Amino acid sequence: MFETLPTPKLDGIIGLMQAFAADTRTDKIDLGVGVYRDAEGRTPVMRAVKQAEARILDTQDSKSYLSLAGDAAFLTEMETLLLGGAVPSARVAAVGTPGGTSAVRQICELIAKVRPGATVWVSAQTWPNHGPLIAAAGLTARPYRYLDAEAGALDRAGMMTDLAQAQAGEVVLLHGCCHNPTGVDLSAQDWAEVAALLERSGATPFVDMAYQGFGEGLDADAGGLRHLAARLPEVLIAASCSKNFGLYRDRVGIAMAVVPDAQRDAMAATLAGLNRQSFAFPPDHGGRVVSTILGDPMLRAVWLEELDGMRARVQENRRALANALREATGSDRMGAVAAQQGMFSILPLTEAQVTKLREDHGIYMLWDGRVNMAGMDPSRAGDVARAVAGVLRG
Ligand SMILES: Cc1ncc(COP(=O)(O)O)c(C=O)c1O
């Protein structure tokens, strides 16, 4: 039956992870995969997570099935974390999912249910998995301009011109914060302008929130999403707890839809039905860790302190690399790296230059020049900058 099955091309990020692991150089640097690393190069289990897990181990007396939507406390806590009361709960339907990836996929399936083949507008540079997830649900991705590569900032005019073409029945995918891969985020004014555009056209926003707390702070990072939710009749949301709770492999995500009250119950049942079709019950352990932390003032304080520390470290890495690049290249061309947000930035490198950095210097980054700022030890910023300056000189 499977004689003709072709071997699919390996996902670029997964291939890069494998190549880095196989590289025997001891001074290699991994700026590829999007995980946070501390000063020792570890991706630790957060203290609050350890404490919550100990509590669950002590008190959990059953692992029987829950509802298709998952743990009710997780859904409620996540609603507050994401929406901060911007809309009444009577307008919110949500289900747990295995990670943010499945949340994106389930929302795409939801769109396909009512609009098969619908257009989903995606920023021209985006998380490499957005395209495949949209296509897997039979939807059609259409790019909108996003990055002004020269300025390392938002191509505001390009974005607004392209999004003005989005129509009712189409969806506009936006990164809630810490845009992956550019690190370029919308200002409050940009969000308001996007909201006004969508209000006029009737196109539906879909916010992917994978890094809440890594940009400016938990509430500030959700400001754009909350503005859309308060202003528009419908907002789709996919969120991940992989980064801000460090629960990567436990697979904790949520798919959410903000709709008018009258459609809320139908939406909740539809999302639950979509879960049933693909994995039935979402994984419980990670979500329970999240609701245990968010529901307990002491654990929440421990978590916030650690999250603040991670954010500060990423910002420090950004400044260190921007300074080192300025010194090594004698120019401020990549100075925007310091002002960008979250884990990622794009360095203005060709694929050939990226290959040379990997082969000659053991520095690993994505083929488009995407670097994980949260993966770099600031003491290696000079090494990275000198190597980058070298390949730029040719
Ligand atoms: C923009 C974006 N969305 C969603 C995800 C999904 O994350 P996960 O499935 O690991 O929770 C990621 C992870 O890198 C991401 O960058």
The ligand as an ORCA input file, in Angstrom:
! r2SCAN-3c Opt
* xyz 0 1
  C       4.143     31.966     16.329
  C       4.034     30.631     16.970
  N       2.835     30.065     17.101
  C       2.681     28.871     17.675
  C       3.754     28.170     18.166
  C       3.461     26.812     18.759
  O       4.119     26.444     19.888
  P       3.874     25.054     20.628
  O       3.114     24.140     19.740
  O       5.233     24.527     20.919
  O       3.099     25.387     21.861
  C       5.040     28.709     18.054
  C       6.217     27.977     18.525
  O       7.334     28.182     18.146
  C       5.184     29.983     17.437
  O       6.362     30.565     17.309
*
